[in-house]
Amino acid sequence: MSETSKGKRPSRRAFLKGAAGGAGAAVLGAGAARAAGPDPLITEVQPWAQALGDGVDATPYGLPIEYEADVIRRNVPWLTADPISSINFTPIHALDGTITPQGCAFERHHSGAIELRKEDYRLMINGLVDQPLVFTYADLERFPRENHVYFCECAANTGMEWAGAQLNGAQFTHGMIHNMEYTGVPLRALLEEAGVQPEGKWVYVEGADASSNGRSIPMEKALDDVLVAFKANGEALRKEHGYPVRLVVPGWEGNMWVKWLRRIEVGDQPWESREETSKYTDTLADGTSRKFTWVMDAKSVVTSPSPQSPITHGKGPLVITGLAWSGRGAITRVDVSKDGGKTWETARLAKPGEKMALTRFYLDTTWDGEEMLLQSRAMDDTGYVQPTKTQLREVRGENSVYHNNCIQTWWVKPTGEAENVEVS
């Protein structure tokens, strides 16, 4: 009696071994044809093995090979018509692991990316402190530094999906996010150097660009895990990410991660700028508003298969993969559904979840060529479970913009192509 007839799933090795003939060949098609005869890519010497390649000085700063030229940030012209005050999207559908290369990490600018030399950089701390201070870049380098991997997510990530399926691709629905290893000085070390007075309950942070993008942060968070960062993934920050110094506010919405950080003022209450009280406030259907919605709740998305990453190999073994994250803590579990949420399977985490960092998940399965309604559902170590869009709408209606962490659905067709859809 075969393993299949006993109710066991055939192994991948057995499945691929059977591709050389019989029923396996009928299933794998082109794969079986390759197994049936000599493959010139193996049996013949190819051009790339007949001559010398490029030397080490061909590209002093390494760039991706030309065959990966499509793995780039993209924008949506009708959504971000003005590139000065605009956003682009990380190609999460084309990446694996969890670390986002700086050159692929999304950008968000309010008045454009500025050029600021290290020699011209200054950071002032004033307000309710014992001693107002001004730090140069060299001063910051003299403080004990730390390294942490954190995700940065725009509060508007997935925002277009509130009213229904809009953007056809994980890069566009969920690509306002990156996950990098940041190096810098804990903000608390600089505040301790200045001496925060007992009345100091908030800090107001602003950037050196024309918008300044000022934001208020409660002192409890400022003294906890906020980082004044000057490196990302081991190298200097990119211009578009706030070179030479930016703020890192783990787990909180990206607009608080002020770039080109120039001033930190300690006060006894939040500074109420027009943008701070309206643009990043969540207005509900009944007219009330959710204010200070800083934390990014648990969320996930299948990155492959997805609209920009269709199934191209036909029936057989399939790796379903995606990303999960939570601003409240660490991801502990991700479930995947192939039938629009009717049944769920627990995915395999690439490694244990880390606080405020992306977690990669995999579901190793077999595709029979039938359509699927792919979903993922994340859970974190606080017990929070990622909600459906219906559950979110019951509270916030359809006209919200920010903090949409609903379960995403991809309709995978028998052709292997995928489309963004909504299921009830």
Summary of the structure (lengths in Angstrom):
residues: 424
radius of gyration: 24.6
end to end distance: 41.8
largest distance: 81.4
contacts: 1319
relative contact order: 0.13
helix: 20%
strand: 30%
